[in-house]
Amino acid sequence: MSELLLHRIAHARSGDKGNRLNIALICYRPEFFDTVAAQVTPDSVAQLFASRAVGAVQRYELPKLRAFNFVLDHALDGGVNASLGLDGHGKTLSFRLLTLPVELPAALLSLVQHPA
Amino acid sequence: MPVTRVHIGAGAGFAGDRAGAALPVVQALAASGVPSFLIFETLAERTLALAQLDRQRDPQAGYSPSLVALLQPVLALCLQHNIRIVSNFGAANPQAAAQRIRAMATTAGFPQAKIAVVSGDDLSARLTTSELAARETDGTLLQGRDSVVAANAYLGAQPIGEALDAGAEIVVTGRVADPALVLGPLVHAFGWRWDDWDRLAAGTLVGHLLECGPQVSGGYFADPGFKDAADFTDIGYPIAEVSADGSAVITKPAGTGGVVSLRTVKEQMLYEIHDPAAYLTPDVVLDITQAEVEQAGPDRVAVRGARGHVRPATLKATVCFESGWFGEAEISYAGPNATARARLAIEIIHARMAQLQPGLVIRADIIGVVSSFGDSAGRDLAAATAESDDVRVRFAARHADAAPVQQLLAEVEALYVAGPAGGGGVRKHLVPQLASASCLIERDLAQPVMELLP
């Protein structure tokens, strides 16, 4: 097993609706799907965003797209109309998700095309 | 002969989108020989409330301020090649938008252009503020308010389809669900039934993919070295080639920049989606859990497999109201010990404001250390150990009255002489705020109205 950032094996895009944030997480290769499924859980995501006092974190699986959709309640400081932050939409937060460390089985390491 | 394929292009994904970007799309549509449509999506959540305020100041205003800039470069070409235009340019005043388009078309040599207006979304004369408050979902922001600025239901695709059935070459709407701009033309062209849920879902998915313009064709995508989009300068806006069964190929005009790939399409497919099995629209409940994408050539991605369920009984409405004042101010620190001086500036402002405006919630960021990712309570900033020798401290606050926020901005400016060493480049601004709430309303409260301009 090798530890690397989720950013090297998946890409992501954020969207907002009110105070709720969604982050689509898409595996660069189908072989990474099981690793992401096992390690990028609602709990690990809730923990990563703990400082924002998020509520429920829901994960939806889209195996045909090799993708997951995370929905984080109360993640946006009240939403774009109420937030005091620079990024009230939470658009940058897709890249926060990608800072999550994951353990990748050694056999899959050669499939990682992106630089460390 | 029944129509077997139509092409739909997107000329804008938001009001501030790039004027002129639609031209290569229109040229490709004109060359296709296939029945073609062009959409412009220009209404974000609060845009309509800003438009309503414009209309109160000037009865001829209140439509999208970007209408002329976006439409001018392509209007004549569209009318010449029978590329029919569907847009929510109308905002708070679709009639005035249609009159403006009439004037533009006349100048362009098409005084007889058929222009349709879709309205009926405006709830302000039909529901009082307390009636809206009783219908609010996901919160109680409207309770106890005296008034609202704007209240609009999201209409569906039916009135757009009717307008096209009636021969409209340009359809201008107020608030409609964004994907309806695409679904309306598809139902019109293919004659789908309004209870053919799988077809309506397929068309809604195409609309969802197009509604943000270049976000599906390489915009909002590049991460250098990880995922790239070629030749950004003239990024191509998307075109969907849709078949009568609802399956589609997403592509972009030849010779334009950007990229249409499995990655760009998947990212946009899930954009602003919550439960992928139940994306609620006025026309259908869209289920994308079985949707599939396939690379069908360079910059061509085939999309199929959307499923649909019976449309929701109610309509969503967005209600905007005045919510006081928002202000922010920034100051830079650079060089040795810059981060420590930035942290000291934050301490000073918090201490001074605690005396001057106790209770005012103030957010502080150190841009370059923690800002975008940080929380408003400052937990992330307090925990951060990173240092930078070129940072910008940002303060933000909001209040029902301007004065307390104004005082914060003045105190940040005073850091010039009464703060840590070497602070420079203060910028500050104070703006009135609009906030929004969501309601679910009965369908009969927002009956769509379609009229052809005489």
Interface residues (C-beta under 8 A of the other chain):
Chain A: H7 R8 H11 A12 R13 G15 D16 K17 G18 N19 R20 N22 A24 I26 S51 R52 A53 Q58 Y60 L62 K64 L65 R66 A67 N69 V71 D77 V80 N81 A82 S83 L84 G85 L86 D87 T92 L93 R96 H114 P115
Chain B: E45 R46 D138 G139 Y220 D223 G225 F226 K227 R263 K266 E267 Q268 M269 L270 Y271 E272 I273 H274 D275 P276 A277 I288 T289 Q290 A291 E292 V293 G305 S323 V361 I362 R363 D365 I367 S371 S372 F373 G374 D375 S376 A377 R379 D380 A383 R394 A396 A397 R398 Q433 L434 A435 S436 S438
